[in-house]
Structures are given as structure tokens and as C-alpha cells.
Amino acid sequence: IMGLGNDESTVCDKPIARLIMAGKRIRFCQRCNLFLWQHCIRGQYTRKEAGVTNQKALARQMYLVRPDGSPWSYEWSSIVLPKVQRALEYRASQLVDGKRAIVTMVAGVAVWPDWAQGFL
């Protein structure tokens, strides 16, 4: 997400400071929204996997941290990162059993459609 018009003090053209208030959520711009959906499909994440699986590597792949794993800023890591994580979990759950269900669960194992294997 970093680099898609976001920096250490803004996310989707809004200041991070406004997200400090409880209950505020990020209203993702179209590019960030697309990036989150693509990442869920490419990684073939279910809600559990998006929430648990290798968070440090996932954060680096999504540019949520610097390439060395250090945070972009304190505000980014403490405010934005958890909100992005929840958004990713939500999107992953929608792919399995939500409005956008494309994944079939067979005996507790996610079966992805063939087109997801080569998704760009």
C-alpha cells in the first residue's frame, strides 16, 4: 500500500492523525482497494491465513513496512497497520463465504479456482 499515494503521514490522501479517534476506519481509495483484493487472491488467503500466516513477510510484500522490516513511522505501524490487517482479513473472508465467494471449503481446506493460480 505504501507508494500508492500513501506516505508516513497519509493514507489514501487522508492524514493518519484523523484515524486516531476510536471507531474511525480507513476509506480505501480504488487503487488500495484493488491492491488488497489482488493480494488476497494471489496469496490465496482465507480469513485465518490473512490474520495469522507470516505477518512480517506479508507486511513487507504489501509495503506496509520498509524492506528491512522497520516501520515507516510510529503512527503508521500503530494506527494504519492494524486497520489494513483487519481490511485484509475481511476481504479474505468475503472470498470464502461472503458476497464475492470464489473459494470452496472441502473438509476444512480451501479449494481455489484454477484462474486464481495465474492471477496477476
Backbone atoms as SQL, in Angstrom:
CREATE TABLE atoms (id INTEGER PRIMARY KEY, chain TEXT, resi INTEGER, resn TEXT, atom TEXT, x REAL, y REAL, z REAL);
INSERT INTO atoms VALUES
  (1, 'A', 1, 'ILE', 'N', 0.829, -1.176, 0.000),
  (2, 'A', 1, 'ILE', 'CA', 0.000, 0.000, 0.000),
  (3, 'A', 1, 'ILE', 'C', 0.878, 1.246, 0.000),
  (4, 'A', 2, 'MET', 'N', 2.013, 1.198, 0.679),
  (5, 'A', 2, 'MET', 'CA', 2.900, 2.353, 0.677),
  (6, 'A', 2, 'MET', 'C', 3.367, 2.593, -0.745),
  (7, 'A', 3, 'GLY', 'N', 3.327, 3.837, -1.158),
  (8, 'A', 3, 'GLY', 'CA', 3.741, 4.157, -2.510),
  (9, 'A', 3, 'GLY', 'C', 2.565, 4.330, -3.456),
  (10, 'A', 4, 'LEU', 'N', 1.379, 3.931, -3.053),
  (11, 'A', 4, 'LEU', 'CA', 0.186, 4.112, -3.889),
  (12, 'A', 4, 'LEU', 'C', -0.493, 5.434, -3.525),
  (13, 'A', 5, 'GLY', 'N', 0.304, 6.475, -3.363),
  (14, 'A', 5, 'GLY', 'CA', -0.239, 7.760, -2.941),
  (15, 'A', 5, 'GLY', 'C', -0.248, 7.906, -1.437),
  (16, 'A', 6, 'ASN', 'N', 0.354, 6.958, -0.735),
  (17, 'A', 6, 'ASN', 'CA', 0.421, 6.992, 0.718),
  (18, 'A', 6, 'ASN', 'C', 1.852, 7.285, 1.147),
  (19, 'A', 7, 'ASP', 'N', 1.991, 7.878, 2.322),
  (20, 'A', 7, 'ASP', 'CA', 3.322, 8.092, 2.879),
  (21, 'A', 7, 'ASP', 'C', 3.244, 7.952, 4.392),
  (22, 'A', 8, 'GLU', 'N', 4.293, 8.385, 5.094),
  (23, 'A', 8, 'GLU', 'CA', 4.343, 8.195, 6.541),
  (24, 'A', 8, 'GLU', 'C', 3.240, 8.922, 7.295),
  (25, 'A', 9, 'SER', 'N', 2.644, 9.941, 6.685),
  (26, 'A', 9, 'SER', 'CA', 1.647, 10.729, 7.405),
  (27, 'A', 9, 'SER', 'C', 0.249, 10.703, 6.777),
  (28, 'A', 10, 'THR', 'N', 0.106, 10.065, 5.614),
  (29, 'A', 10, 'THR', 'CA', -1.209, 9.999, 4.973),
  (30, 'A', 10, 'THR', 'C', -1.490, 8.590, 4.468),
  (31, 'A', 11, 'VAL', 'N', -2.765, 8.286, 4.406),
  (32, 'A', 11, 'VAL', 'CA', -3.207, 7.033, 3.804),
  (33, 'A', 11, 'VAL', 'C', -4.451, 7.359, 2.980),
  (34, 'A', 12, 'CYS', 'N', -4.392, 7.022, 1.701),
  (35, 'A', 12, 'CYS', 'CA', -5.473, 7.324, 0.758),
  (36, 'A', 12, 'CYS', 'C', -5.847, 8.810, 0.814),
  (37, 'A', 13, 'ASP', 'N', -4.815, 9.647, 0.782),
  (38, 'A', 13, 'ASP', 'CA', -4.941, 11.111, 0.760),
  (39, 'A', 13, 'ASP', 'C', -5.592, 11.708, 1.999),
  (40, 'A', 14, 'LYS', 'N', -5.644, 10.973, 3.077),
  (41, 'A', 14, 'LYS', 'CA', -6.184, 11.486, 4.334),
  (42, 'A', 14, 'LYS', 'C', -5.089, 11.413, 5.394),
  (43, 'A', 15, 'PRO', 'N', -5.020, 12.396, 6.288),
  (44, 'A', 15, 'PRO', 'CA', -3.995, 12.354, 7.331),
  (45, 'A', 15, 'PRO', 'C', -4.239, 11.204, 8.309),
  (46, 'A', 16, 'ILE', 'N', -3.163, 10.555, 8.689),
  (47, 'A', 16, 'ILE', 'CA', -3.260, 9.449, 9.645),
  (48, 'A', 16, 'ILE', 'C', -3.822, 9.938, 10.969),
  (49, 'A', 17, 'ALA', 'N', -3.545, 11.185, 11.317),
  (50, 'A', 17, 'ALA', 'CA', -3.997, 11.732, 12.598),
  (51, 'A', 17, 'ALA', 'C', -5.508, 11.600, 12.787),
  (52, 'A', 18, 'ARG', 'N', -6.284, 11.659, 11.705),
  (53, 'A', 18, 'ARG', 'CA', -7.744, 11.555, 11.858),
  (54, 'A', 18, 'ARG', 'C', -8.184, 10.138, 12.224),
  (55, 'A', 19, 'LEU', 'N', -7.302, 9.157, 12.026),
  (56, 'A', 19, 'LEU', 'CA', -7.642, 7.766, 12.343),
  (57, 'A', 19, 'LEU', 'C', -7.429, 7.428, 13.810),
  (58, 'A', 20, 'ILE', 'N', -6.861, 8.367, 14.566),
  (59, 'A', 20, 'ILE', 'CA', -6.574, 8.112, 15.978),
  (60, 'A', 20, 'ILE', 'C', -7.863, 7.937, 16.770),
  (61, 'A', 21, 'MET', 'N', -8.908, 8.658, 16.401),
  (62, 'A', 21, 'MET', 'CA', -10.171, 8.570, 17.126),
  (63, 'A', 21, 'MET', 'C', -10.746, 7.162, 17.012),
  (64, 'A', 22, 'ALA', 'N', -11.266, 6.670, 18.111),
  (65, 'A', 22, 'ALA', 'CA', -11.847, 5.327, 18.134),
  (66, 'A', 22, 'ALA', 'C', -12.998, 5.237, 17.137),
  (67, 'A', 23, 'GLY', 'N', -13.073, 4.130, 16.462),
  (68, 'A', 23, 'GLY', 'CA', -14.157, 3.890, 15.525),
  (69, 'A', 23, 'GLY', 'C', -13.904, 4.401, 14.121),
  (70, 'A', 24, 'LYS', 'N', -12.849, 5.168, 13.929),
  (71, 'A', 24, 'LYS', 'CA', -12.532, 5.666, 12.585),
  (72, 'A', 24, 'LYS', 'C', -11.915, 4.544, 11.776),
  (73, 'A', 25, 'ARG', 'N', -12.343, 4.433, 10.539),
  (74, 'A', 25, 'ARG', 'CA', -11.769, 3.417, 9.673),
  (75, 'A', 25, 'ARG', 'C', -11.201, 4.088, 8.437),
  (76, 'A', 26, 'ILE', 'N', -10.370, 3.368, 7.745),
  (77, 'A', 26, 'ILE', 'CA', -9.790, 3.881, 6.520),
  (78, 'A', 26, 'ILE', 'C', -10.793, 3.658, 5.394),
  (79, 'A', 27, 'ARG', 'N', -11.055, 4.687, 4.659),
  (80, 'A', 27, 'ARG', 'CA', -11.867, 4.539, 3.446),
  (81, 'A', 27, 'ARG', 'C', -10.861, 4.436, 2.304),
  (82, 'A', 28, 'PHE', 'N', -10.569, 3.196, 1.911),
  (83, 'A', 28, 'PHE', 'CA', -9.518, 2.955, 0.934),
  (84, 'A', 28, 'PHE', 'C', -9.880, 3.514, -0.431),
  (85, 'A', 29, 'CYS', 'N', -8.881, 4.104, -1.077),
  (86, 'A', 29, 'CYS', 'CA', -9.076, 4.580, -2.444),
  (87, 'A', 29, 'CYS', 'C', -9.163, 3.356, -3.367),
  (88, 'A', 30, 'GLN', 'N', -9.543, 3.590, -4.597),
  (89, 'A', 30, 'GLN', 'CA', -9.746, 2.489, -5.541),
  (90, 'A', 30, 'GLN', 'C', -8.468, 1.672, -5.744),
  (91, 'A', 31, 'ARG', 'N', -7.317, 2.333, -5.844),
  (92, 'A', 31, 'ARG', 'CA', -6.066, 1.602, -6.071),
  (93, 'A', 31, 'ARG', 'C', -5.694, 0.734, -4.875),
  (94, 'A', 32, 'CYS', 'N', -5.848, 1.265, -3.671),
  (95, 'A', 32, 'CYS', 'CA', -5.527, 0.477, -2.477),
  (96, 'A', 32, 'CYS', 'C', -6.499, -0.687, -2.323),
  (97, 'A', 33, 'ASN', 'N', -7.772, -0.427, -2.597),
  (98, 'A', 33, 'ASN', 'CA', -8.784, -1.473, -2.518),
  (99, 'A', 33, 'ASN', 'C', -8.456, -2.614, -3.479),
  (100, 'A', 34, 'LEU', 'N', -8.121, -2.269, -4.710),
  (101, 'A', 34, 'LEU', 'CA', -7.744, -3.268, -5.707),
  (102, 'A', 34, 'LEU', 'C', -6.509, -4.049, -5.253),
  (103, 'A', 35, 'PHE', 'N', -5.535, -3.344, -4.693),
  (104, 'A', 35, 'PHE', 'CA', -4.307, -3.974, -4.213),
  (105, 'A', 35, 'PHE', 'C', -4.611, -4.998, -3.115),
  (106, 'A', 36, 'LEU', 'N', -5.517, -4.662, -2.196),
  (107, 'A', 36, 'LEU', 'CA', -5.884, -5.595, -1.127),
  (108, 'A', 36, 'LEU', 'C', -6.554, -6.847, -1.695),
  (109, 'A', 37, 'TRP', 'N', -7.508, -6.669, -2.623),
  (110, 'A', 37, 'TRP', 'CA', -8.173, -7.824, -3.237),
  (111, 'A', 37, 'TRP', 'C', -7.170, -8.688, -3.986),
  (112, 'A', 38, 'GLN', 'N', -6.303, -8.061, -4.772),
  (113, 'A', 38, 'GLN', 'CA', -5.304, -8.817, -5.529),
  (114, 'A', 38, 'GLN', 'C', -4.398, -9.607, -4.598),
  (115, 'A', 39, 'HIS', 'N', -4.015, -8.996, -3.496),
  (116, 'A', 39, 'HIS', 'CA', -3.109, -9.666, -2.576),
  (117, 'A', 39, 'HIS', 'C', -3.769, -10.894, -1.938),
  (118, 'A', 40, 'CYS', 'N', -5.038, -10.775, -1.603),
  (119, 'A', 40, 'CYS', 'CA', -5.764, -11.928, -1.041),
  (120, 'A', 40, 'CYS', 'C', -5.825, -13.072, -2.041),
  (121, 'A', 41, 'ILE', 'N', -6.093, -12.755, -3.302),
  (122, 'A', 41, 'ILE', 'CA', -6.220, -13.800, -4.319),
  (123, 'A', 41, 'ILE', 'C', -4.865, -14.402, -4.647),
  (124, 'A', 42, 'ARG', 'N', -3.851, -13.549, -4.846),
  (125, 'A', 42, 'ARG', 'CA', -2.511, -14.072, -5.160),
  (126, 'A', 42, 'ARG', 'C', -1.981, -14.967, -4.049),
  (127, 'A', 43, 'GLY', 'N', -2.181, -14.527, -2.801),
  (128, 'A', 43, 'GLY', 'CA', -1.697, -15.304, -1.661),
  (129, 'A', 43, 'GLY', 'C', -2.622, -16.441, -1.279),
  (130, 'A', 44, 'GLN', 'N', -3.803, -16.475, -1.892),
  (131, 'A', 44, 'GLN', 'CA', -4.836, -17.467, -1.602),
  (132, 'A', 44, 'GLN', 'C', -5.094, -17.567, -0.098),
  (133, 'A', 45, 'TYR', 'N', -5.428, -16.407, 0.477),
  (134, 'A', 45, 'TYR', 'CA', -5.663, -16.321, 1.910),
  (135, 'A', 45, 'TYR', 'C', -7.119, -16.563, 2.256),
  (136, 'A', 46, 'THR', 'N', -7.327, -17.327, 3.311),
  (137, 'A', 46, 'THR', 'CA', -8.627, -17.375, 3.955),
  (138, 'A', 46, 'THR', 'C', -8.529, -16.372, 5.096),
  (139, 'A', 47, 'ARG', 'N', -9.626, -16.140, 5.801),
  (140, 'A', 47, 'ARG', 'CA', -9.587, -15.157, 6.893),
  (141, 'A', 47, 'ARG', 'C', -8.523, -15.525, 7.923),
  (142, 'A', 48, 'LYS', 'N', -8.454, -16.797, 8.274),
  (143, 'A', 48, 'LYS', 'CA', -7.474, -17.235, 9.273),
  (144, 'A', 48, 'LYS', 'C', -6.053, -16.994, 8.767),
  (145, 'A', 49, 'GLU', 'N', -5.795, -17.333, 7.530),
  (146, 'A', 49, 'GLU', 'CA', -4.448, -17.161, 6.979),
  (147, 'A', 49, 'GLU', 'C', -4.076, -15.693, 6.860),
  (148, 'A', 50, 'ALA', 'N', -5.027, -14.857, 6.501),
  (149, 'A', 50, 'ALA', 'CA', -4.749, -13.424, 6.385),
  (150, 'A', 50, 'ALA', 'C', -4.469, -12.823, 7.754),
  (151, 'A', 51, 'GLY', 'N', -5.063, -13.403, 8.788),
  (152, 'A', 51, 'GLY', 'CA', -4.874, -12.874, 10.131),
  (153, 'A', 51, 'GLY', 'C', -3.692, -13.443, 10.873),
  (154, 'A', 52, 'VAL', 'N', -3.208, -14.601, 10.482),
  (155, 'A', 52, 'VAL', 'CA', -2.183, -15.282, 11.266),
  (156, 'A', 52, 'VAL', 'C', -0.904, -15.553, 10.488),
  (157, 'A', 53, 'THR', 'N', -1.017, -15.970, 9.254),
  (158, 'A', 53, 'THR', 'CA', 0.109, -16.502, 8.499),
  (159, 'A', 53, 'THR', 'C', 1.189, -15.474, 8.232),
  (160, 'A', 54, 'ASN', 'N', 2.356, -15.701, 8.761),
  (161, 'A', 54, 'ASN', 'CA', 3.581, -14.979, 8.421),
  (162, 'A', 54, 'ASN', 'C', 3.367, -13.481, 8.236),
  (163, 'A', 55, 'GLN', 'N', 2.923, -12.814, 9.285),
  (164, 'A', 55, 'GLN', 'CA', 2.586, -11.399, 9.201),
  (165, 'A', 55, 'GLN', 'C', 3.757, -10.511, 8.793),
  (166, 'A', 56, 'LYS', 'N', 4.952, -10.830, 9.232),
  (167, 'A', 56, 'LYS', 'CA', 6.106, -9.989, 8.884),
  (168, 'A', 56, 'LYS', 'C', 6.379, -10.025, 7.384),
  (169, 'A', 57, 'ALA', 'N', 6.342, -11.210, 6.792),
  (170, 'A', 57, 'ALA', 'CA', 6.565, -11.323, 5.346),
  (171, 'A', 57, 'ALA', 'C', 5.422, -10.665, 4.581),
  (172, 'A', 58, 'LEU', 'N', 4.200, -10.845, 5.053),
  (173, 'A', 58, 'LEU', 'CA', 3.041, -10.245, 4.404),
  (174, 'A', 58, 'LEU', 'C', 3.138, -8.723, 4.431),
  (175, 'A', 59, 'ALA', 'N', 3.534, -8.163, 5.553),
  (176, 'A', 59, 'ALA', 'CA', 3.674, -6.707, 5.668),
  (177, 'A', 59, 'ALA', 'C', 4.731, -6.182, 4.701),
  (178, 'A', 60, 'ARG', 'N', 5.818, -6.915, 4.524),
  (179, 'A', 60, 'ARG', 'CA', 6.853, -6.493, 3.564),
  (180, 'A', 60, 'ARG', 'C', 6.337, -6.581, 2.129),
  (181, 'A', 61, 'GLN', 'N', 5.617, -7.645, 1.805),
  (182, 'A', 61, 'GLN', 'CA', 5.088, -7.814, 0.448),
  (183, 'A', 61, 'GLN', 'C', 4.109, -6.699, 0.084),
  (184, 'A', 62, 'MET', 'N', 3.369, -6.221, 1.063),
  (185, 'A', 62, 'MET', 'CA', 2.374, -5.180, 0.818),
  (186, 'A', 62, 'MET', 'C', 2.940, -3.784, 1.057),
  (187, 'A', 63, 'TYR', 'N', 4.227, -3.694, 1.333),
  (188, 'A', 63, 'TYR', 'CA', 4.896, -2.410, 1.584),
  (189, 'A', 63, 'TYR', 'C', 4.309, -1.688, 2.789),
  (190, 'A', 64, 'LEU', 'N', 3.843, -2.461, 3.770),
  (191, 'A', 64, 'LEU', 'CA', 3.321, -1.871, 4.997),
  (192, 'A', 64, 'LEU', 'C', 4.451, -1.523, 5.953),
  (193, 'A', 65, 'VAL', 'N', 5.622, -2.076, 5.705),
  (194, 'A', 65, 'VAL', 'CA', 6.845, -1.757, 6.444),
  (195, 'A', 65, 'VAL', 'C', 7.947, -1.540, 5.419),
  (196, 'A', 66, 'ARG', 'N', 9.052, -1.016, 5.860),
  (197, 'A', 66, 'ARG', 'CA', 10.198, -0.824, 4.963),
  (198, 'A', 66, 'ARG', 'C', 10.737, -2.194, 4.550),
  (199, 'A', 67, 'PRO', 'N', 11.506, -2.268, 3.465),
  (200, 'A', 67, 'PRO', 'CA', 12.048, -3.559, 3.020),
  (201, 'A', 67, 'PRO', 'C', 12.841, -4.307, 4.094),
  (202, 'A', 68, 'ASP', 'N', 13.452, -3.570, 5.034),
  (203, 'A', 68, 'ASP', 'CA', 14.203, -4.224, 6.111),
  (204, 'A', 68, 'ASP', 'C', 13.305, -4.636, 7.278),
  (205, 'A', 69, 'GLY', 'N', 12.008, -4.347, 7.186),
  (206, 'A', 69, 'GLY', 'CA', 11.056, -4.732, 8.222),
  (207, 'A', 69, 'GLY', 'C', 10.788, -3.654, 9.248),
  (208, 'A', 70, 'SER', 'N', 11.509, -2.538, 9.194),
  (209, 'A', 70, 'SER', 'CA', 11.284, -1.453, 10.152),
  (210, 'A', 70, 'SER', 'C', 10.038, -0.658, 9.748),
  (211, 'A', 71, 'PRO', 'N', 9.376, -0.034, 10.719),
  (212, 'A', 71, 'PRO', 'CA', 8.144, 0.690, 10.403),
  (213, 'A', 71, 'PRO', 'C', 8.410, 1.980, 9.628),
  (214, 'A', 72, 'TRP', 'N', 7.425, 2.398, 8.839),
  (215, 'A', 72, 'TRP', 'CA', 7.528, 3.678, 8.125),
  (216, 'A', 72, 'TRP', 'C', 7.507, 4.820, 9.123),
  (217, 'A', 73, 'SER', 'N', 6.647, 4.722, 10.109),
  (218, 'A', 73, 'SER', 'CA', 6.574, 5.706, 11.186),
  (219, 'A', 73, 'SER', 'C', 5.818, 5.053, 12.335),
  (220, 'A', 74, 'TYR', 'N', 5.893, 5.669, 13.505),
  (221, 'A', 74, 'TYR', 'CA', 5.176, 5.129, 14.658),
  (222, 'A', 74, 'TYR', 'C', 3.674, 5.127, 14.382),
  (223, 'A', 75, 'GLU', 'N', 3.170, 6.229, 13.846),
  (224, 'A', 75, 'GLU', 'CA', 1.736, 6.333, 13.565),
  (225, 'A', 75, 'GLU', 'C', 1.291, 5.279, 12.557),
  (226, 'A', 76, 'TRP', 'N', 2.118, 5.072, 11.534),
  (227, 'A', 76, 'TRP', 'CA', 1.771, 4.090, 10.501),
  (228, 'A', 76, 'TRP', 'C', 1.653, 2.699, 11.118),
  (229, 'A', 77, 'SER', 'N', 2.650, 2.310, 11.921),
  (230, 'A', 77, 'SER', 'CA', 2.640, 0.949, 12.468),
  (231, 'A', 77, 'SER', 'C', 1.607, 0.763, 13.572),
  (232, 'A', 78, 'SER', 'N', 1.307, 1.798, 14.339),
  (233, 'A', 78, 'SER', 'CA', 0.369, 1.630, 15.447),
  (234, 'A', 78, 'SER', 'C', -1.082, 1.904, 15.063),
  (235, 'A', 79, 'ILE', 'N', -1.307, 2.720, 14.037),
  (236, 'A', 79, 'ILE', 'CA', -2.678, 3.080, 13.667),
  (237, 'A', 79, 'ILE', 'C', -3.105, 2.432, 12.352),
  (238, 'A', 80, 'VAL', 'N', -2.306, 2.600, 11.317),
  (239, 'A', 80, 'VAL', 'CA', -2.698, 2.144, 9.983),
  (240, 'A', 80, 'VAL', 'C', -2.550, 0.638, 9.830),
  (241, 'A', 81, 'LEU', 'N', -1.441, 0.090, 10.258),
  (242, 'A', 81, 'LEU', 'CA', -1.172, -1.336, 10.071),
  (243, 'A', 81, 'LEU', 'C', -2.290, -2.232, 10.606),
  (244, 'A', 82, 'PRO', 'N', -2.778, -2.031, 11.850),
  (245, 'A', 82, 'PRO', 'CA', -3.883, -2.882, 12.323),
  (246, 'A', 82, 'PRO', 'C', -5.163, -2.721, 11.499),
  (247, 'A', 83, 'LYS', 'N', -5.428, -1.517, 11.016),
  (248, 'A', 83, 'LYS', 'CA', -6.638, -1.293, 10.214),
  (249, 'A', 83, 'LYS', 'C', -6.524, -1.963, 8.846),
  (250, 'A', 84, 'VAL', 'N', -5.342, -1.923, 8.268),
  (251, 'A', 84, 'VAL', 'CA', -5.121, -2.604, 6.993),
  (252, 'A', 84, 'VAL', 'C', -5.240, -4.109, 7.198),
  (253, 'A', 85, 'GLN', 'N', -4.713, -4.602, 8.321),
  (254, 'A', 85, 'GLN', 'CA', -4.793, -6.028, 8.619),
  (255, 'A', 85, 'GLN', 'C', -6.247, -6.485, 8.719),
  (256, 'A', 86, 'ARG', 'N', -7.075, -5.715, 9.414),
  (257, 'A', 86, 'ARG', 'CA', -8.498, -6.064, 9.527),
  (258, 'A', 86, 'ARG', 'C', -9.180, -6.020, 8.160),
  (259, 'A', 87, 'ALA', 'N', -8.812, -5.050, 7.342),
  (260, 'A', 87, 'ALA', 'CA', -9.389, -4.953, 5.995),
  (261, 'A', 87, 'ALA', 'C', -9.001, -6.161, 5.153),
  (262, 'A', 88, 'LEU', 'N', -7.766, -6.609, 5.290),
  (263, 'A', 88, 'LEU', 'CA', -7.301, -7.782, 4.553),
  (264, 'A', 88, 'LEU', 'C', -8.041, -9.036, 5.019),
  (265, 'A', 89, 'GLU', 'N', -8.219, -9.186, 6.329),
  (266, 'A', 89, 'GLU', 'CA', -8.963, -10.326, 6.869),
  (267, 'A', 89, 'GLU', 'C', -10.404, -10.317, 6.358),
  (268, 'A', 90, 'TYR', 'N', -11.026, -9.146, 6.330),
  (269, 'A', 90, 'TYR', 'CA', -12.401, -9.039, 5.850),
  (270, 'A', 90, 'TYR', 'C', -12.496, -9.470, 4.388),
  (271, 'A', 91, 'ARG', 'N', -11.598, -8.977, 3.566),
  (272, 'A', 91, 'ARG', 'CA', -11.625, -9.326, 2.145),
  (273, 'A', 91, 'ARG', 'C', -11.385, -10.815, 1.936),
  (274, 'A', 92, 'ALA', 'N', -10.471, -11.378, 2.704),
  (275, 'A', 92, 'ALA', 'CA', -10.218, -12.819, 2.604),
  (276, 'A', 92, 'ALA', 'C', -11.468, -13.605, 2.992),
  (277, 'A', 93, 'SER', 'N', -12.173, -13.157, 4.026),
  (278, 'A', 93, 'SER', 'CA', -13.394, -13.866, 4.436),
  (279, 'A', 93, 'SER', 'C', -14.479, -13.737, 3.369),
  (280, 'A', 94, 'GLN', 'N', -14.544, -12.608, 2.682),
  (281, 'A', 94, 'GLN', 'CA', -15.529, -12.419, 1.617),
  (282, 'A', 94, 'GLN', 'C', -15.273, -13.354, 0.439),
  (283, 'A', 95, 'LEU', 'N', -14.018, -13.684, 0.197),
  (284, 'A', 95, 'LEU', 'CA', -13.686, -14.597, -0.900),
  (285, 'A', 95, 'LEU', 'C', -14.093, -16.030, -0.580),
  (286, 'A', 96, 'VAL', 'N', -14.161, -16.362, 0.702),
  (287, 'A', 96, 'VAL', 'CA', -14.502, -17.727, 1.100),
  (288, 'A', 96, 'VAL', 'C', -16.003, -17.895, 1.289),
  (289, 'A', 97, 'ASP', 'N', -16.626, -17.022, 2.068),
  (290, 'A', 97, 'ASP', 'CA', -18.045, -17.250, 2.350),
  (291, 'A', 97, 'ASP', 'C', -18.870, -15.966, 2.329),
  (292, 'A', 98, 'GLY', 'N', -18.419, -14.980, 1.612),
  (293, 'A', 98, 'GLY', 'CA', -19.151, -13.725, 1.542),
  (294, 'A', 98, 'GLY', 'C', -19.793, -13.505, 0.192),
  (295, 'A', 99, 'LYS', 'N', -20.060, -12.245, -0.091),
  (296, 'A', 99, 'LYS', 'CA', -20.701, -11.873, -1.351),
  (297, 'A', 99, 'LYS', 'C', -19.849, -12.223, -2.563),
  (298, 'A', 100, 'ARG', 'N', -18.551, -12.218, -2.384),
  (299, 'A', 100, 'ARG', 'CA', -17.637, -12.479, -3.502),
  (300, 'A', 100, 'ARG', 'C', -17.037, -13.884, -3.429),
  (301, 'A', 101, 'ALA', 'N', -17.768, -14.820, -2.901),
  (302, 'A', 101, 'ALA', 'CA', -17.252, -16.170, -2.677),
  (303, 'A', 101, 'ALA', 'C', -16.777, -16.818, -3.976),
  (304, 'A', 102, 'ILE', 'N', -15.503, -17.121, -4.020),
  (305, 'A', 102, 'ILE', 'CA', -14.918, -17.845, -5.154),
  (306, 'A', 102, 'ILE', 'C', -14.212, -19.103, -4.672),
  (307, 'A', 103, 'VAL', 'N', -14.087, -19.228, -3.351),
  (308, 'A', 103, 'VAL', 'CA', -13.358, -20.339, -2.751),
  (309, 'A', 103, 'VAL', 'C', -14.350, -21.321, -2.151),
  (310, 'A', 104, 'THR', 'N', -14.095, -22.593, -2.364),
  (311, 'A', 104, 'THR', 'CA', -14.920, -23.647, -1.789),
  (312, 'A', 104, 'THR', 'C', -14.125, -24.317, -0.676),
  (313, 'A', 105, 'MET', 'N', -14.764, -24.510, 0.459),
  (314, 'A', 105, 'MET', 'CA', -14.106, -25.211, 1.562),
  (315, 'A', 105, 'MET', 'C', -14.508, -26.684, 1.500),
  (316, 'A', 106, 'VAL', 'N', -13.512, -27.564, 1.382),
  (317, 'A', 106, 'VAL', 'CA', -13.738, -29.001, 1.331),
  (318, 'A', 106, 'VAL', 'C', -12.952, -29.625, 2.474),
  (319, 'A', 107, 'ALA', 'N', -13.667, -30.173, 3.438),
  (320, 'A', 107, 'ALA', 'CA', -13.053, -30.798, 4.612),
  (321, 'A', 107, 'ALA', 'C', -12.061, -29.848, 5.284),
  (322, 'A', 108, 'GLY', 'N', -12.454, -28.564, 5.391),
  (323, 'A', 108, 'GLY', 'CA', -11.612, -27.584, 6.059),
  (324, 'A', 108, 'GLY', 'C', -10.452, -27.049, 5.240),
  (325, 'A', 109, 'VAL', 'N', -10.363, -27.450, 3.980),
  (326, 'A', 109, 'VAL', 'CA', -9.284, -26.996, 3.100),
  (327, 'A', 109, 'VAL', 'C', -9.881, -26.102, 2.012),
  (328, 'A', 110, 'ALA', 'N', -9.259, -24.955, 1.798),
  (329, 'A', 110, 'ALA', 'CA', -9.737, -24.021, 0.776),
  (330, 'A', 110, 'ALA', 'C', -9.349, -24.519, -0.611),
  (331, 'A', 111, 'VAL', 'N', -10.339, -24.627, -1.496),
  (332, 'A', 111, 'VAL', 'CA', -10.099, -25.022, -2.882),
  (333, 'A', 111, 'VAL', 'C', -10.344, -23.789, -3.746),
  (334, 'A', 112, 'TRP', 'N', -9.270, -23.281, -4.335),
  (335, 'A', 112, 'TRP', 'CA', -9.328, -22.072, -5.150),
  (336, 'A', 112, 'TRP', 'C', -9.575, -22.434, -6.609),
  (337, 'A', 113, 'PRO', 'N', -10.257, -21.566, -7.355),
  (338, 'A', 113, 'PRO', 'CA', -10.475, -21.838, -8.780),
  (339, 'A', 113, 'PRO', 'C', -9.151, -21.791, -9.539),
  (340, 'A', 114, 'ASP', 'N', -9.113, -22.463, -10.671),
  (341, 'A', 114, 'ASP', 'CA', -7.879, -22.537, -11.461),
  (342, 'A', 114, 'ASP', 'C', -7.354, -21.166, -11.864),
  (343, 'A', 115, 'TRP', 'N', -8.240, -20.227, -12.196),
  (344, 'A', 115, 'TRP', 'CA', -7.773, -18.923, -12.651),
  (345, 'A', 115, 'TRP', 'C', -6.997, -18.173, -11.577),
  (346, 'A', 116, 'ALA', 'N', -7.229, -18.503, -10.301),
  (347, 'A', 116, 'ALA', 'CA', -6.516, -17.823, -9.213),
  (348, 'A', 116, 'ALA', 'C', -5.036, -18.202, -9.190),
  (349, 'A', 117, 'GLN', 'N', -4.685, -19.344, -9.788),
  (350, 'A', 117, 'GLN', 'CA', -3.288, -19.779, -9.809),
  (351, 'A', 117, 'GLN', 'C', -2.408, -18.824, -10.606),
  (352, 'A', 118, 'GLY', 'N', -2.948, -18.258, -11.673),
  (353, 'A', 118, 'GLY', 'CA', -2.151, -17.375, -12.516),
  (354, 'A', 118, 'GLY', 'C', -2.563, -15.921, -12.404),
  (355, 'A', 119, 'PHE', 'N', -3.229, -15.568, -11.319),
  (356, 'A', 119, 'PHE', 'CA', -3.731, -14.208, -11.146),
  (357, 'A', 119, 'PHE', 'C', -2.575, -13.227, -11.016),
  (358, 'A', 120, 'LEU', 'N', -2.615, -12.163, -11.781),
  (359, 'A', 120, 'LEU', 'CA', -1.527, -11.177, -11.767),
  (360, 'A', 120, 'LEU', 'C', -1.689, -10.166, -10.683);
